[in-house]
């Protein structure tokens, strides 16, 4: 008789089966794949007058970036700009049935021809790709813009050469801030609390404060807070409002732990299979979509704080009654110190030699440096 499989292997097998089933569902959703797209283009399907349709995986469902910017661009603006010659279907990645951590691999394989990857999901496997948005690195959007401008050329080069992905845009989500159930006066009060994080790097920041980080998917965050399994959660202020997080928490701490970069890219084979006219159109229009998303993220950071705290400056969302905790000069200094003493060392440890020469973090930790890692 064969001995029973170890529980860890059994769990891994079941997880693999679930992922395989999700991949099959996603393949069905995204057909035609790059090869089929290439055949259609070669056969002159668009020349015959039939619209050329793209299959796109977008960002997180239900929030402004997707509902008001991404989805309308693909389903409304693309057909209008092309006179109906090009159309697209889009589905948010968190409703596509595949974990966010798998999206880069699916783009690399061509299972997803055109898709969106949350960069925070790459913290463990591809830490170099997350250099621009490490926890504590960018206290405001101006700092984030400067950091990204410095590292973007090396990031895009790496995506092309290592993943076979053509980078087309880099989006940003609003500032990722703290929602807490119990009284919070500053970073020191997080010691001992269970805090939802979205990446290993956010976990490093929280662990250095003495908190207990838990990696919890976006869709499961509110349930964790409501049940008491989580004391606090890191997420965007307006995203939390949309989910109703303000109804289960009382204190809002506005320090940007991170922001939340997202890559929109194409499998290189799928990109090359597109008609030249469509590639030219996307090269011209996607930077405009990127700019609109960045402006929206900055506005939503302020609006989310206003709505959750019940301010009259709330222009959308539901007004809550949370207490806004001011960020002290002491906590600003603590943020910079944690970046130098905990976040950067752990990031370089995961990243290895390629990140040793990439300087980040301003005075005391170096300045953002472009070029090859």
C-alpha positions in Angstrom: 0.0 0.0 0.0 1.3 3.4 -0.9 1.7 5.8 2.1 -0.6 8.9 1.9 0.8 11.9 0.3 2.2 14.5 2.6 -0.4 17.2 3.4 1.8 20.0 1.9 2.1 18.1 -1.4 -1.6 17.4 -1.4 -2.4 21.1 -0.8 0.1 22.0 -3.6 -1.6 19.6 -5.9 -5.0 21.0 -5.2 -3.7 24.5 -5.7 -2.1 23.5 -9.0 -5.4 22.0 -10.2 -7.3 25.1 -9.2 -4.8 27.3 -11.2 -5.0 24.9 -14.2 -8.8 25.2 -14.2 -8.6 29.0 -13.9 -6.1 29.1 -16.8 -8.5 27.0 -19.0 -11.3 29.4 -18.2 -9.1 32.4 -19.0 -8.0 30.9 -22.3 -11.6 30.4 -23.2 -12.3 34.0 -22.3 -9.4 35.4 -24.2 -9.6 33.4 -27.5 -8.3 34.3 -30.1 -4.7 34.0 -28.8 -1.7 35.6 -30.5 -1.3 32.9 -33.2 -5.0 33.3 -34.1 -4.6 37.1 -34.2 -1.6 36.8 -36.5 -3.5 34.4 -38.8 -6.4 36.8 -39.0 -4.2 39.7 -39.8 -2.3 37.7 -42.5 -5.6 36.7 -44.0 -6.6 40.3 -44.4 -9.6 40.1 -42.0 -9.4 43.8 -41.3 -8.9 44.7 -45.0 -12.2 42.9 -45.7 -13.9 45.4 -43.4 -14.4 43.2 -40.4 -13.4 45.0 -37.1 -10.1 43.7 -35.5 -11.0 42.9 -31.9 -8.5 42.8 -29.0 -8.9 40.8 -25.8 -7.5 42.8 -22.9 -7.2 42.1 -19.1 -7.4 45.3 -17.2 -6.9 46.4 -13.6 -8.9 45.9 -10.4 -12.6 45.7 -10.9 -15.1 48.3 -9.4 -12.7 51.2 -8.9 -12.3 54.5 -10.8 -9.2 53.5 -12.8 -11.1 50.6 -14.3 -14.7 51.8 -14.6 -14.1 55.4 -15.7 -10.7 55.2 -17.5 -9.5 51.7 -18.6 -12.8 50.1 -19.7 -14.1 53.2 -21.5 -10.8 53.6 -23.4 -11.0 50.1 -24.8 -14.7 49.7 -25.4 -15.6 53.3 -26.4 -12.5 55.4 -27.3 -10.7 52.8 -29.4 -13.6 52.2 -31.8 -14.2 56.0 -32.0 -10.6 56.8 -32.7 -10.3 54.1 -35.3 -13.6 54.8 -37.0 -14.8 51.3 -35.9 -11.9 49.5 -37.5 -10.5 48.3 -34.1 -12.5 47.2 -31.1 -11.7 45.5 -27.8 -13.2 43.5 -25.0 -11.8 44.0 -21.5 -12.2 42.1 -18.2 -10.7 43.1 -14.8 -7.9 40.8 -13.8 -9.4 40.0 -10.4 -12.5 38.6 -12.1 -10.5 36.6 -14.7 -10.0 33.7 -12.3 -6.2 33.9 -12.0 -4.2 35.2 -9.1 -2.5 38.5 -9.7 0.9 36.9 -9.1 0.4 34.8 -12.2 -0.3 37.7 -14.6 3.3 38.3 -15.6 3.8 34.7 -16.4 0.6 34.5 -18.5 1.7 37.6 -20.5 5.1 36.0 -21.0 3.5 32.8 -22.3 1.0 34.6 -24.4 -2.0 33.1 -22.7 -2.9 36.7 -21.9 -2.0 38.7 -25.1 -2.6 42.2 -23.5 -2.9 42.6 -19.8 -2.3 44.5 -16.6 0.1 43.4 -13.8 0.1 44.8 -10.3 3.8 45.4 -9.7 3.4 44.8 -6.0 2.5 41.1 -6.8 6.1 40.7 -8.1 7.8 41.6 -4.8 9.0 38.1 -4.1 9.7 36.6 -7.5 10.9 39.7 -9.4 11.9 42.3 -6.8 13.9 44.4 -9.3 10.6 45.3 -11.1 9.2 46.8 -7.9 12.1 49.3 -7.3 10.1 52.4 -8.1 7.4 51.9 -5.4 9.1 50.4 -2.3 7.3 51.1 1.0 8.4 54.4 2.5 10.3 55.5 -0.6 7.8 58.0 -2.0 6.0 60.2 0.5 4.2 62.1 -2.2 3.3 61.7 -5.9 6.1 64.1 -6.9 8.6 61.8 -5.4 7.0 58.8 -7.1 7.2 60.5 -10.5 10.9 61.3 -10.0 11.7 57.7 -8.9 9.8 56.1 -11.7 11.4 58.4 -14.3 14.8 57.3 -13.1 14.2 53.6 -13.1 11.7 53.3 -16.0 14.3 52.8 -18.8 15.9 49.9 -17.0 12.6 48.4 -16.0 11.2 48.5 -19.6 14.4 47.0 -21.0 14.3 44.1 -18.5 10.6 43.4 -19.3 11.4 43.1 -23.0 14.6 41.0 -22.7 13.6 38.8 -19.7 9.9 38.4 -20.1 9.2 39.0 -23.8 6.7 41.7 -22.9 6.3 45.0 -24.6 5.6 47.7 -22.0 2.9 50.0 -23.2 1.9 52.0 -20.1 2.6 52.3 -16.4 -0.5 53.1 -14.3 -0.7 54.2 -10.7 -3.3 53.6 -8.0 -3.9 56.2 -5.3 -1.8 56.3 -2.1 -2.0 53.1 -0.1 -2.9 54.2 3.4 -3.9 52.6 6.7 -7.4 51.8 7.9 -7.5 50.7 11.6 -10.3 49.5 13.8 -8.8 50.6 17.1 -7.4 54.0 18.2 -4.3 54.9 16.2 -2.0 57.9 17.0 0.9 57.0 14.7 3.2 54.3 13.4 4.3 53.2 16.9 0.7 52.1 17.7 0.9 49.4 15.0 3.1 47.2 17.2 1.4 43.8 17.8 -1.5 44.5 15.4 -2.4 42.3 12.5 -2.2 44.4 9.3 -3.3 43.5 5.8 -0.6 44.1 3.2 -0.6 43.5 -0.5 3.1 42.6 -1.0 6.2 41.1 0.7 7.8 44.6 0.7 4.8 46.1 2.6 5.2 43.2 5.0 8.8 44.2 5.6 7.8 47.7 6.5 5.1 46.5 8.9 7.2 43.8 10.5 9.9 46.4 11.2 7.3 48.4 13.2 6.5 45.3 15.2 3.2 44.7 13.4 2.1 41.3 12.1 1.7 41.5 8.4 -0.8 39.3 6.6 -0.9 39.0 2.8 -4.6 39.2 2.0 -6.2 39.6 -1.5 -8.0 42.8 -2.1 -11.4 41.1 -2.4 -11.1 39.4 1.0 -9.8 42.5 2.9 -13.2 43.8 4.3 -14.2 40.3 5.5 -10.9 40.0 7.4 -11.5 43.4 9.1 -15.1 42.7 9.8 -14.4 39.3 11.4 -11.7 40.7 13.6 -9.0 38.6 11.9 -7.3 41.9 10.8 -6.8 45.0 13.0 -5.7 47.3 10.2 -5.5 47.2 6.4 -3.3 49.0 3.8 -5.2 50.0 0.7 -6.2 53.1 -1.2 -8.5 55.4 0.6 -11.2 55.5 -2.1 -10.9 51.8 -2.8 -11.5 51.2 0.9 -14.5 53.5 0.7 -16.0 51.7 -2.4 -15.6 48.4 -0.5 -17.2 49.8 2.7 -14.1 49.5 4.7 -14.9 52.8 6.4 -17.9 51.1 8.0 -15.7 48.6 9.9 -12.8 50.9 10.8 -12.5 54.1 12.8 -9.0 55.5 12.2 -7.5 56.6 8.9 -3.7 57.2 8.7 -2.8 59.1 5.4 0.9 58.4 5.1 1.5 56.7 1.7 3.0 53.3 2.6 3.2 52.7 -1.2 1.2 53.9 -4.2 0.5 50.9 -6.4 2.1 50.8 -9.8 0.6 48.6 -12.5 2.1 47.6 -15.8 0.0 47.4 -19.0 1.9 45.4 -21.6 1.6 43.0 -24.5 3.1 39.7 -25.3 5.7 40.6 -27.9 4.4 38.1 -30.4 0.9 39.4 -30.0 2.1 42.9 -30.3 4.0 42.2 -33.5 0.9 40.4 -34.9 -1.2 43.6 -34.7 -1.8 45.7 -37.8 0.8 48.5 -38.0 -2.1 51.1 -38.0 -3.3 49.7 -34.6 0.2 49.7 -33.1 0.7 53.3 -34.1 -2.7 54.3 -32.7 -2.0 52.6 -29.3 1.5 54.1 -29.1 -0.1 57.5 -29.5 -3.1 57.0 -27.2 -1.9 54.8 -24.3 0.4 57.6 -22.9 -2.7 59.8 -22.8 -4.6 57.1 -20.8 -1.6 56.8 -18.5 -1.6 60.6 -17.9 -5.3 60.5 -17.1 -4.9 57.7 -14.7 -2.1 59.4 -12.8 -4.1 62.6 -12.5 -7.1 60.6 -11.3 -5.0 58.8 -8.7 -3.8 62.1 -7.3 -7.3 63.4 -7.1 -8.7 60.2 -5.6 -6.1 60.2 -2.9 -7.5 63.5 -1.6 -11.1 62.6 -2.3 -10.8 59.2 -0.6 -9.5 60.8 2.6 -12.3 63.4 2.5 -15.1 60.9 2.0 -14.0 58.4 4.6 -13.8 61.2 7.2 -17.1 62.8 6.2 -15.6 66.1 4.9 -17.6 68.4 2.8 -14.8 68.2 0.2 -16.0 64.6 -0.6 -17.1 64.8 -4.3 -17.9 61.1 -4.8 -18.1 58.0 -2.7 -19.9 57.6 0.6 -19.2 59.9 3.6 -18.0 58.1 6.6 -17.1 59.2 10.1 -13.5 58.1 10.4 -10.9 60.0 12.4 -8.0 61.3 10.2 -4.8 60.8 12.2 -2.2 63.5 11.3 1.2 62.4 10.2 3.8 63.7 12.6 7.3 64.9 11.8 8.5 62.0 14.0 6.7 59.5 11.9 8.1 61.1 8.7 11.6 60.5 10.1 10.6 57.0 11.1 9.4 56.3 7.6 12.8 57.3 6.1 14.6 55.3 8.7 12.6 52.1 8.1 13.2 52.5 4.4 17.0 52.5 5.0 17.2 50.0 7.8 14.5 47.4 6.8 12.9 47.8 3.4 15.9 48.4 1.3 18.1 45.7 2.9 15.3 43.1 2.6 14.6 44.1 -1.0 18.3 43.8 -2.0 18.5 40.5 -0.2 15.6 39.2 -2.4 16.9 40.9 -5.5 20.6 39.9 -5.3 23.5 41.4 -7.2 21.5 43.1 -9.9 20.0 45.5 -7.3 23.2 46.2 -5.3 24.1 49.1 -7.5 20.7 50.6 -7.8 20.5 53.5 -5.3 17.1 54.5 -4.0 15.7 56.7 -1.2 17.3 60.1 -1.3 19.7 61.5 1.3 21.1 58.7 3.5 20.0 56.0 1.2 21.1 57.3 -2.2 19.3 58.9 -5.0 17.3 57.1 -7.8 19.8 56.1 -10.4 18.9 55.1 -13.9 20.7 52.6 -16.1 21.3 48.9 -16.0 21.2 47.2 -12.6 
